[in-house]
């Protein structure tokens, strides 16, 4: 069965520190997709990135970067030089092969950036 | 502004009452979804619809029903609400333009409905 584990329930850092959010997944499929979403205090869910299993290149978008390692079934998310506006709950998700368009979410990591 | 709208924003409901949460998208997306978010459990899929006229059960479908009469609307009904259905409910949609089993399109979420069942 599909499973996503975000072992870090809460992380608190001081502004300008770098922080990495861990995501470990389980799947028996050879083709799958991984996602990260951000949920700020306002409550909406904001899409950050989608990565397919054939593309193991790391991705960088401004201060955000993602490290996809199939060998360890991980898709970690790093925020460089964190800012208070980065404070949110972050969710990692995995595509479910039993229903081509369904997602399985991790429990989420609450990130607090302190000024 | 294109996107997904949900109504109501929040609702307090007596146990045993019937309630329909509304979801409308204007992106002409094929697929739509309902999730519930509970503390410590992340988001769990309730029901989904890959295209108008079809629906499927997710991880936690009991006590909920859905319909997909057209592309834009995907209402979620609680026939007889119970306190364990207190949660934040999110509707989502994705283009899902391919029928390929291995492809998963990005899901975009509505603002959510906070439901309290007393």
Interface residues (C-beta under 8 A of the other chain):
Chain A: X4 X9 X29 X31 X32 X33 X35 X37 X43 X44 X45 X47 X50 X91 X93 X95 X97 X99 X100 X101 X102 X103 X104 X105 X106 X107 X108
Chain B: X31 X33 X35 X40 X41 X42 X43 X44 X45 X48 X50 X56 X58 X59 X88 X90 X92 X94 X96 X99 X100 X101 X102 X103 X104 X105 X106 X107 X108 X109 X111 X112
